[in-house]
């Protein structure tokens, strides 16, 4: 029978409560460990786990940890399918077996109360409860509470880890701080394996129960816990265990399946960015079959904005490193080019990734020409900071693909201002007729009001050098920095007059002196 939820501890304390509760708990603990005759004293210790004073709860947690770890090591807990306490009383059992069943039930009560305290409002109580539960997990691993079917079968307290994970993956409270404390245990390979299995089970249960609706708090907790799990780069490094074992857990397979389970459900909008930013470094390298991410990446692309760009980054990794056949990749990238790319906060990342995507010299000339032409057209309405990125970017593309020089040196270009064959609204770069057009937009920008922009646009008038322009210094350029740079350069060129003014610009003192002399 579980201790009462309404604790009477606070009424039993006198004036010096701290000394009183510590002395009482310590006394009960020593008596419990000394003799079975004091087994009922466990109720008094468990009662403190429900105290309204956090100091009492923490002290009781530490006492319970000491008691049950010792009793598990002694073998005082019933092993096997646990009979109910009614069956224990009514059945024909000896005193020794009844004691073991009684202690096993009190251990279950203790675990339930510790799980409740993971939801406590005070972090120190949460932390103490989590630490005690993981100590129990280690003790159960060494002294299993279930009979093993085979003598060499590896036993891990999966049920205990499962309920701990379910508490960490709260649907109502952000558990990031406690999960960061749990990271200490995730450094153990067997804990990682079973935690990932528990995450997968919890995701399926919770999301299906809520009809796959977005659950921001729960999914954020899942993401936080998953990102705290690291996988060793080599199998030889899998040697750190909470519970020693002969074989090795299939960590990579479990890691892959856990992430796939998490990502098959619709995520909150900001969660897509968090996942995609770490995808190519922290997830794909540890998957047996990274191409299984294709469904998630395709769904992420449809979200739009920065998420679409980051999704293309993941697809690019799959194409180049894992031989994924994805023919629409460049078409999707082409359709991300719109006026907003010059004004959003991810502008630097966009051009950085686009530069990587278009770095291959084996791309067809019609495709590169389409990107060059579309960027040139967008440049007509771009701010100076964006132009100082896109103009060198266009020049770099032409350097990589000399066949695109025809866009600059086309004899009929002067007539195309009124009759440009390029179709801006065409979504397919193969059908936009970019190669039949010219870069008259760059000629227009050579008369731009900002001298740096005009200078960058005039670069196409001269033979382009073989060395590409370094875009890294331009990607983070802000309007404020550009203005500061202009002001400094202009201040050096402004002539200053150091001679005193004469004639009409006399000082006030001189004017007054003249006035008085006339009188």
ChimeraX attribute file (.defattr): number of C-alpha atoms within 10 A of each C-alpha:
attribute: neighborCount
match mode: 1-to-1
recipient: residues
	/A:1	12
	/A:2	15
	/A:3	19
	/A:4	11
	/A:5	11
	/A:6	10
	/A:7	16
	/A:8	15
	/A:9	18
	/A:10	14
	/A:11	7
	/A:12	9
	/A:13	14
	/A:14	11
	/A:15	7
	/A:16	8
	/A:17	13
	/A:18	12
	/A:19	11
	/A:20	13
	/A:21	22
	/A:22	16
	/A:23	12
	/A:24	13
	/A:25	22
	/A:26	15
	/A:27	13
	/A:28	22
	/A:29	22
	/A:30	13
	/A:31	16
	/A:32	18
	/A:33	16
	/A:34	11
	/A:35	9
	/A:36	14
	/A:37	11
	/A:38	14
	/A:39	18
	/A:40	14
	/A:41	16
	/A:42	21
	/A:43	17
	/A:44	18
	/A:45	27
	/A:46	26
	/A:47	21
	/A:48	25
	/A:49	28
	/A:50	23
	/A:51	19
	/A:52	14
	/A:53	12
	/A:54	18
	/A:55	16
	/A:56	21
	/A:57	24
	/A:58	21
	/A:59	19
	/A:60	27
	/A:61	27
	/A:62	14
	/A:63	20
	/A:64	23
	/A:65	20
	/A:66	16
	/A:67	19
	/A:68	23
	/A:69	19
	/A:70	14
	/A:71	19
	/A:72	21
	/A:73	13
	/A:74	10
	/A:75	14
	/A:76	19
	/A:77	24
	/A:78	22
	/A:79	15
	/A:80	11
	/A:81	9
	/A:82	17
	/A:83	14
	/A:84	12
	/A:85	14
	/A:86	9
	/A:87	12
	/A:88	17
	/A:89	10
	/A:90	8
	/A:91	11
	/A:92	9
	/A:93	12
	/A:94	9
	/A:95	9
	/A:96	12
	/A:97	14
	/A:98	18
	/A:99	19
	/A:100	18
	/A:101	21
	/A:102	22
	/A:103	22
	/A:104	22
	/A:105	20
	/A:106	22
	/A:107	22
	/A:108	13
	/A:109	17
	/A:110	25
	/A:111	20
	/A:112	13
	/A:113	20
	/A:114	27
	/A:115	20
	/A:116	15
	/A:117	24
	/A:118	23
	/A:119	17
	/A:120	15
	/A:121	10
	/A:122	11
	/A:123	15
	/A:124	16
	/A:125	23
	/A:126	19
	/A:127	20
	/A:128	20
	/A:129	28
	/A:130	24
	/A:131	19
	/A:132	21
	/A:133	22
	/A:134	20
	/A:135	17
	/A:136	21
	/A:137	23
	/A:138	20
	/A:139	21
	/A:140	21
	/A:141	18
	/A:142	17
	/A:143	19
	/A:144	21
	/A:145	20
	/A:146	14
	/A:147	11
	/A:148	12
	/A:149	7
	/A:150	7
	/A:151	7
	/A:152	9
	/A:153	10
	/A:154	14
	/A:155	18
	/A:156	22
	/A:157	22
	/A:158	17
	/A:159	12
	/A:160	15
	/A:161	20
	/A:162	19
	/A:163	16
	/A:164	20
	/A:165	23
	/A:166	18
	/A:167	18
	/A:168	25
	/A:169	27
	/A:170	17
	/A:171	18
	/A:172	11
	/A:173	14
	/A:174	17
	/A:175	22
	/A:176	17
	/A:177	11
	/A:178	17
	/A:179	22
	/A:180	13
	/A:181	13
	/A:182	19
	/A:183	16
	/A:184	10
	/A:185	17
	/A:186	23
	/A:187	18
	/A:188	16
	/A:189	25
	/A:190	24
	/A:191	24
	/A:192	25
	/A:193	21
	/A:194	22
	/A:195	25
	/A:196	25
	/A:197	20
	/A:198	20
	/A:199	24
	/A:200	20
	/A:201	16
	/A:202	20
	/A:203	22
	/A:204	16
	/A:205	11
	/A:206	17
	/A:207	18
	/A:208	12
	/A:209	10
	/A:210	11
	/A:211	8
	/A:212	15
	/A:213	14
	/A:214	15
	/A:215	16
	/A:216	17
	/A:217	17
	/A:218	21
	/A:219	23
	/A:220	23
	/A:221	21
	/A:222	26
	/A:223	19
	/A:224	19
	/A:225	24
	/A:226	20
	/A:227	15
	/A:228	16
	/A:229	19
	/A:230	16
	/A:231	20
	/A:232	15
	/A:233	10
	/A:234	7
	/A:235	12
	/A:236	7
	/A:237	10
	/A:238	16
	/A:239	13
	/A:240	12
	/A:241	17
	/A:242	21
	/A:243	19
	/A:244	15
	/A:245	15
	/A:246	8
	/A:247	7
	/A:248	13
	/A:249	16
	/A:250	12
	/A:251	22
	/A:252	17
	/A:253	14
	/A:254	19
	/A:255	24
	/A:256	20
	/A:257	18
	/A:258	20
	/A:259	19
	/A:260	16
	/A:261	15
	/A:262	20
	/A:263	19
	/A:264	14
	/A:265	17
	/A:266	18
	/A:267	19
	/A:268	15
	/A:269	13
	/A:270	11
	/A:271	15
	/A:272	23
	/A:273	18
	/A:274	16
	/A:275	19
	/A:276	23
	/A:277	15
	/A:278	14
	/A:279	18
	/A:280	18
	/A:281	11
	/A:282	16
	/A:283	20
	/A:284	19
	/A:285	14
	/A:286	19
	/A:287	19
	/A:288	13
	/A:289	12
	/A:290	19
	/A:291	18
	/A:292	15
	/A:293	21
	/A:294	16
	/A:295	12
	/A:296	18
	/A:297	22
	/A:298	15
	/A:299	16
	/A:300	23
	/A:301	19
	/A:302	12
	/A:303	14
	/A:304	13
	/A:305	14
	/A:306	21
	/A:307	24
	/A:308	22
	/A:309	24
	/A:310	26
	/A:311	26
	/A:312	24
	/A:313	24
	/A:314	23
	/A:315	24
	/A:316	21
	/A:317	18
	/A:318	21
	/A:319	16
	/A:320	10
	/A:321	10
	/A:322	13
	/A:323	11
	/A:324	15
	/A:325	12
	/A:326	12
	/A:327	9
	/A:328	10
	/A:329	15
	/A:330	20
	/A:331	14
	/A:332	18
	/A:333	16
	/A:334	19
	/A:335	15
	/A:336	18
	/A:337	15
	/A:338	12
	/A:339	15
	/A:340	13
	/A:341	19
	/A:342	24
	/A:343	12
	/A:344	12
	/A:345	12
	/A:346	15
	/A:347	17
	/A:348	20
	/A:349	15
	/A:350	21
	/A:351	19
	/A:352	15
	/A:353	16
	/A:354	17
	/A:355	15
	/A:356	12
	/A:357	16
	/A:358	16
	/A:359	14
	/A:360	12
	/A:361	13
	/A:362	9
	/A:363	13
	/A:364	12
	/A:365	17
	/A:366	19
	/A:367	20
	/A:368	24
	/A:369	29
	/A:370	25
	/A:371	21
	/A:372	25
	/A:373	27
	/A:374	23
	/A:375	23
	/A:376	22
	/A:377	19
	/A:378	19
	/A:379	22
	/A:380	15
	/A:381	12
	/A:382	19
	/A:383	13
	/A:384	22
	/A:385	21
	/A:386	23
	/A:387	25
	/A:388	22
	/A:389	25
	/A:390	25
	/A:391	23
	/A:392	20
	/A:393	22
	/A:394	20
	/A:395	21
	/A:396	22
	/A:397	22
	/A:398	23
	/A:399	20
	/A:400	19
	/A:401	19
	/A:402	12
	/A:403	15
	/A:404	22
	/A:405	19
	/A:406	16
	/A:407	20
	/A:408	17
	/A:409	13
	/A:410	15
	/A:411	10
	/A:412	10
	/A:413	16
	/A:414	11
	/A:415	10
	/A:416	15
	/A:417	14
	/A:418	7
	/A:419	10
	/A:420	16
	/A:421	15
	/A:422	20
	/A:423	17
	/A:424	15
	/A:425	9
	/A:426	12
	/A:427	14
	/A:428	16
	/A:429	22
	/A:430	16
	/A:431	13
	/A:432	22
	/A:433	18
	/A:434	27
	/A:435	22
	/A:436	14
	/A:437	24
	/A:438	29
	/A:439	25
	/A:440	20
	/A:441	17
	/A:442	25
	/A:443	16
	/A:444	13
	/A:445	21
	/A:446	20
	/A:447	14
	/A:448	16
	/A:449	10
	/A:450	12
	/A:451	13
	/A:452	17
	/A:453	21
	/A:454	21
	/A:455	15
	/A:456	19
	/A:457	25
	/A:458	17
	/A:459	16
	/A:460	21
	/A:461	12
	/A:462	7
	/A:463	8
	/A:464	15
	/A:465	11
	/A:466	9
	/A:467	9
	/A:468	15
	/A:469	12
	/A:470	12
	/A:471	18
	/A:472	12
	/A:473	8
	/A:474	16
	/A:475	19
	/A:476	17
	/A:477	16
	/A:478	13
	/A:479	13
	/A:480	10
	/A:481	12
	/A:482	13
	/A:483	11
	/A:484	12
	/A:485	11
	/A:486	14
	/A:487	11
	/A:488	10
	/A:489	11
	/A:490	10
	/A:491	10
	/A:492	9
	/A:493	8
	/A:494	7
	/A:495	7
	/A:496	8
	/A:497	6
	/A:498	6
	/A:499	6
	/A:500	8
	/A:501	10
	/A:502	8
	/A:503	6
	/A:504	7
	/A:505	10
	/A:506	11
	/A:507	12
	/A:508	8
	/A:509	8
	/A:510	10
	/A:511	12
	/A:512	10
	/A:513	10
	/A:514	10
	/A:515	9
	/A:516	8
	/A:517	7
	/A:518	6
	/A:519	5
